[in-house]
């Protein structure tokens, strides 16, 4: 796993996507910082969460557990016009 320092000023609030149904809202202590190469999901919460990043082009990535006061590195948006749309919580059974 690549490690990087992400300051709070560079992190964006992780917002649930509209149309995700009855999905639980993402807590404010989970943030993300998108970049062309990597997207960091930062867990400032006191509990672990399983999350995944949503991409504008529909790229599907596996859910990953982010432990308290740590982060997980997801793929970035790349150089071909893709976007990072947000972060969603995954069910415990989701892969």
N, C-alpha and C positions, 0 to 999 in steps of 0.2 A: 504494500500500500504506500503510495506517495504521501509524504507529510508536508504540510505547508502551514504557515501562520496566517490566519484570517482575522483581521481586526473587526470589531463590531461595526465600524463605520462602513465596511465593504459588504456586510451581510444584509440581505433583503429578507423581509418577513416571509415565512413560508405560508402561503395562503392556499386553502382548498380550492379546487376548480369547480366552477359551476357545472351542473349536469352530472356530477359524480354521484347523484342519488342521495341515499341516507348515510353517506360516509361521515364519520366523526370529523369535526374540524381539527385542523392542525394547531397545536398549542403555540402560543407566541414565543415560547422558549426554544422552539425549533426554527432555525433560520437556514438560509442557503445563500451561497455566493457563486453565481454562474460565471463561467469564463469560456473562452473558445476551446481550451484543451481539457479543463476539469471543472466540475461543479462540486463544491463542498457543501455538505449538509452538516450543520453544526447543532449539537444537542446541548443546550444550556439548561436542560431540565434536570430534575432529581431522579427520573426514571428513564429506562431505555425505551426506545420506540423503533418499530419496523416501518421504514419509509421507502419511497421511490420517487424519482424525479420524473416529471411529465415534460415531454418535448413537443414542440409545435408540429413536427412532421410525423408524430405518432410512434417514434422509436420507443420500443418497450425494453425496459431494463428490469432486472430482478429486484425484489424488495431486499433491503439490507437492514440489519439491526444497528442502530447508533446508540452507544452506551452514554450515560450521563457525562457531561463535561468533556466530550470528545467529538470527533467528526468522522464522516465517511466520504470517500472520494468517488463520485460518479463521473461518467463521461461528460465532457463539455458540449457546447452547442456546435462546435466545428466551424469550418470556414465556408460552408456552402449554403448559408442562409437559414439554418435551423435556429430555433429559439428554445430557451428553457422557460416553460410556462408556470412552473411551481412544483411543490412537493405535496404528496398525499401520504396519509397513513395507510398501512397495509394491515389486513387481517392477520391474525396469528397463523392461519393456515395458508396464506398467500405465499407464493414462491417468487 
